[in-house]
């Protein structure tokens, strides 16, 4: 099942009054890309999913849907969508080649990466250049006072923590910028 239909399935579970709230949150949220009220006022679940994917990427559309569902108090639906989009069910693009022991390398070594990486800015530069993070993400992370806090903030971004594609790109960037650390962690796997 594609990301679009996973989003549709979650939105179809919402009562009509809650779907209306979802539309309101989508329009009123801060951040880019902006969505106009006109674009969503008569949109059904399929239209909303298509709109989200059109203004974002599939991974960002899923993460935005998850974030709005959490804001509305639909944590179970948000968790279900996060699991469905991260699991790679039915989508070859969401499978990762960097899995070790049933877990993505980035997830498996999350703590070590947060604690041991000291030069975060070159990583951010490359992730922004590859459109994994936005300018806003870039600025927010760079404002953090320590490399540990920068890495923790980076690892919590939706495009990294919920997207196998984002994790794959982060892995490849780390292989460029932190080759010795990555080799050490591979040996531990």
C-alpha positions, 0 to 999 in steps of 0.5 A: 500500500502506498503512503497516500493510501496509508494516509487516506486509511487513517483519515477515513477513521476520523469522524467528520468533525475531527476531519474538519479539525484536521483541515483547520490544523493543516491550514493554521500550522506554522512552517512551510509549505503553507496550505490555503483554506481554499485548497482544503475546504471541500477536500475529502480524505483522498484529496487531502492525502494527494494535497499533502503529497503534492506540497510535501514529499511522501515522507514529509506528508506522512510526518505532517499527518502524524504531527497533526494527529498527535496535536489533535489527540489521536495518538493511536492513529498517529502511531499506526501511521508512523509504524505503517510508513516506517515498516516498508509495507508494500513500498520498495522505496521505504525499505533500507539497505542499511538494516542490521539485525532487523533494525536500521543502523541509525536506530541501532547506534543512535546513542553512540552517534549522539554522544560521539559526533562532535562536528555536526554542521558539515552533516547539516550542510549535506542533509540540507543540500539533499533536501532531507532537512529544511532551512528552518530545521538547519537553523534550529539545530545550529542554534543548539549549544552543544554537539550532543544537543544538535545531534539529539535534535537532528535524530528527532526530526520526522524525516530522520526518525520516521523515514527509512529514506531519511535514515539512509541518506543520513547514513551515507552522509555520516559515511562521508563525514564520520568515516572512522566512527561509522567503521567502528560502529559497523565492527560492533554490529 
